[in-house]
Amino acid sequence: MTSREVPFLVQSAAYWLAYHRHNKCWKCTSTGFCPMVVAARSRIWAWRRYRALNGRWL
């Protein structure tokens, strides 16, 4: 993997967020909370933090 490639798990997290903009999954609650969305957002933020700290040297 080169320094500009995005890992598969981060790509799938972005897809999951895009899916939830218009649809609901089987884990969504009646209040609109979805643990999968929370996990996807956390994964994307962690990747952004990693890239911000280590991206220059990769």
C-alpha positions as a Python dict, from the first residue, in 0.01 Angstrom:
ca = {
    (1, 'M'): (0, 0, 0),
    (2, 'T'): (137, 338, -96),
    (3, 'S'): (103, 643, 126),
    (4, 'R'): (-192, 782, -73),
    (5, 'E'): (-410, 471, -67),
    (6, 'V'): (-699, 451, 173),
    (7, 'P'): (-736, 120, 361),
    (8, 'F'): (-1032, -101, 275),
    (9, 'L'): (-1187, -65, 622),
    (10, 'V'): (-1189, 313, 590),
    (11, 'Q'): (-1343, 290, 242),
    (12, 'S'): (-1613, 57, 370),
    (13, 'A'): (-1682, 295, 661),
    (14, 'A'): (-1734, 579, 415),
    (15, 'Y'): (-1969, 359, 212),
    (16, 'W'): (-2162, 274, 528),
    (17, 'L'): (-2211, 643, 609),
    (18, 'A'): (-2323, 713, 253),
    (19, 'Y'): (-2573, 427, 275),
    (20, 'H'): (-2717, 563, 599),
    (21, 'R'): (-2787, 904, 451),
    (22, 'H'): (-3091, 757, 273),
    (23, 'N'): (-3154, 410, 420),
    (24, 'K'): (-3174, 222, 748),
    (25, 'C'): (-3004, -104, 833),
    (26, 'W'): (-3115, -385, 1062),
    (27, 'K'): (-2922, -237, 1356),
    (28, 'C'): (-3084, 108, 1340),
    (29, 'T'): (-3310, 191, 1633),
    (30, 'S'): (-3641, 372, 1617),
    (31, 'T'): (-3468, 687, 1749),
    (32, 'G'): (-3227, 689, 1456),
    (33, 'F'): (-2921, 567, 1647),
    (34, 'C'): (-2704, 310, 1474),
    (35, 'P'): (-2393, 157, 1633),
    (36, 'M'): (-2253, 83, 1288),
    (37, 'V'): (-2257, 454, 1202),
    (38, 'V'): (-2079, 537, 1527),
    (39, 'A'): (-1811, 277, 1450),
    (40, 'A'): (-1773, 404, 1092),
    (41, 'R'): (-1730, 763, 1206),
    (42, 'S'): (-1475, 658, 1467),
    (43, 'R'): (-1277, 461, 1208),
    (44, 'I'): (-1269, 754, 966),
    (45, 'W'): (-1164, 1000, 1239),
    (46, 'A'): (-890, 763, 1355),
    (47, 'W'): (-759, 738, 998),
    (48, 'R'): (-762, 1117, 965),
    (49, 'R'): (-570, 1154, 1292),
    (50, 'Y'): (-319, 894, 1179),
    (51, 'R'): (-270, 1066, 844),
    (52, 'A'): (-235, 1406, 1010),
    (53, 'L'): (37, 1277, 1242),
    (54, 'N'): (220, 1032, 1015),
    (55, 'G'): (115, 1116, 663),
    (56, 'R'): (412, 1336, 580),
    (57, 'W'): (667, 1059, 631),
    (58, 'L'): (491, 769, 460),
}
